[in-house]
Amino acid sequence: MNIENLHNKFLECKSIVDIDSRTIRKGSMFFAIKGENFDGNNFAIEALKKGASTAVIDSKDKKFENIKNVIQVENSLEALQKLANYHRNKTKSKIIALTGSNGKTTSKELIHLVLKEKFNTISTLGNFNNHIGVPLSLLQIKEDTEFSVIELGANNFGEIDLLTKIVEPDYGYITNFGKAHLEGFKNLKGVIKAKTELYNWIIQNDKTLIINNDDLEQIKFNIYKNFSFGSKTKSNYNFEYIPERKVVVKSSEIIYKSNIYGDYNFSNICAAISIGLHFGVDSKKIQKSLLNYKLINNRSQLIKLKSQEIILDAYNANPTSMTHAIESFSKSKGSKAVILGDMFELGNNALDEHRKIVEIVKNNKIDKSYFIGIDFFNCHDNTESLFFYKTKENFYDDVNKINENQILIKGSRGMKMEEIINKKLKWNIFLYP
């Protein structure tokens, strides 16, 4: 079946795509995707029985020969990607693609909320930013969608290039370049090379760059078609950071308030405001959208205890985001404690990067510091205010001894640092409104 016919079938399926047979929606098109530990072809018949209208498979098994509504393709994943690209080009939606080491999801959500004030806008589902998630996000685009904000993730070279070719964005934005996924990228130079695959495609296809002029790497691309924002260099949209507990920025005598903690979110907010202003969103509506945004899913969440406050930033961590979080947190008033979990996917750089974090903590105004995980444990330091544990379980005996006013909890997703709160702390917790 050619891609045009597949697209017609997709439209007949009410433009609904499923890849998980456990959550089939009636009338959907089921794609049988293979993974390391599963083969979607094994669940295609089940998907049809549960209500899928069509199943796209790449199995040659004869059991499918006499089953109606089965479409056989050479590779189901590639078919999904080609369908998404074809669909994208059949719509009128303008697409903003963004990537970066940190702040992708926060930026995506902020940009979406701002544009939504004026335009019919969709964005990447959750953090579906890989070779499967991006196509699924593109297939959300409807006839009346005016803007689509699509997040691109990667942990190896060539992945951003692949995703960009599927998306074919009109605008490209890189949040930053940080020490993330060093297992694949090796070093910061590798990160820059991988992330700028987005900008390279934008340039080659005469589309528009969105540039943070405070980023020395991004400034290099100012010679190409773009619009820019920043606080240090004259830009199309200029901002001033106003020190407050929650991020506040000033632009052209307008004060924009937010519900977001951490000065490392300054550029995320500035990007969203700039994009909104560029496309004619009223500044009052931009302000409304910023105040409506609330960080969830363990992303810089402010949590109130009886006599303490926690910043739960446990969705993920890498050396750059960990550094920014510590430095921002150290500016808090009152006594402070950090509870930090191991950072993953750092390859041969792991021990060195964890040692650097320990030194950063020592060089900032932190009263007590608790390090959890094998990598941090191997950086054991005899400094009186530093404590090291191999596992969270080893730490739990001491957790309720922490009496500092402010507490930062951060670590890689695999460390599940939120469990410190969810399972072991006996405090009465509620989130700030």
TAGILIN-V449218 format. One record per backbone hydrogen bond with DSSP energy under -1.0 kcal/mol. NH is the residue of the N-H (numbers start at 0). CO is the residue of the C=O. Records with the same first field share a line. If there is no record, write none. Layout:
# TAGILIN-V449218
NH: CO  CO
This chain:
# TAGILIN-V449218
5: 1
6: 2
7: 3
8: 4
9: 5
10: 6
11: 7
12: 8
13: 10
14: 9
15: 12
17: 28
22: 19
26: 50
27: 24
28: 15
29: 53
30: 17
31: 55
32: 30
34: 37
39: 32
41: 38
42: 39
43: 40
46: 42
47: 43
48: 44
49: 45
50: 47
51: 46
52: 27
53: 27
54: 68
55: 29
56: 70
63: 60
64: 61
66: 63
70: 54
72: 56
78: 74
79: 75
80: 76
81: 77
82: 78
83: 79
84: 80
85: 81
86: 82
87: 83
88: 84
89: 86
93: 145
95: 147
96: 170
97: 149
98: 172
100: 175
106: 102
107: 103
108: 104
109: 105
110: 106
111: 107
112: 108
113: 109
114: 110
115: 111
116: 113
117: 114
118: 114
121: 146
123: 148
127: 124
128: 126
133: 129
135: 131
136: 132
137: 133
138: 134
139: 136
140: 137
144: 141
145: 119
146: 119
147: 93
148: 121
149: 95
151: 97
152: 128
158: 155
161: 157
162: 158
163: 159
164: 160
165: 161
166: 162
167: 163
169: 94
170: 94
171: 207
172: 96
174: 98
179: 177
182: 344
183: 180
184: 180
185: 181
186: 184
190: 186
191: 187
192: 188
193: 189
194: 190
195: 191
196: 193
197: 194
199: 195
200: 196
201: 197
202: 198
203: 199
204: 200
205: 202
206: 201
207: 169
208: 224
209: 171
210: 226
212: 228
214: 211
218: 214
220: 217
221: 218
223: 220
226: 208
228: 210
229: 236
236: 227
238: 229
239: 249
241: 247
246: 259
248: 255
249: 239
250: 253
253: 250
255: 248
264: 261
265: 262
268: 264
269: 265
270: 266
271: 267
272: 268
273: 269
274: 270
275: 271
276: 272
277: 273
278: 274
279: 276
280: 275
285: 281
286: 282
287: 283
288: 284
289: 285
290: 286
291: 287
298: 295
300: 311
302: 309
303: 429
304: 307
308: 404
309: 302
310: 406
311: 300
312: 408
314: 297
321: 317
322: 318
323: 319
324: 320
325: 321
326: 322
327: 323
328: 324
329: 325
330: 327
331: 328
336: 405
337: 367
338: 407
339: 369
340: 409
341: 371
348: 345
349: 346
352: 348
353: 349
354: 350
355: 351
356: 352
357: 353
358: 354
359: 355
360: 356
361: 357
362: 358
363: 360
365: 363
366: 335
367: 335
368: 384
369: 337
370: 386
371: 339
372: 388
376: 372
377: 373
378: 375
379: 376
385: 382
386: 368
388: 370
394: 390
395: 391
397: 394
400: 397
401: 398
405: 334
406: 308
407: 336
408: 310
409: 338
411: 341
414: 411
415: 412
418: 415
419: 416
420: 417
421: 417
422: 418
424: 419
429: 303
431: 301
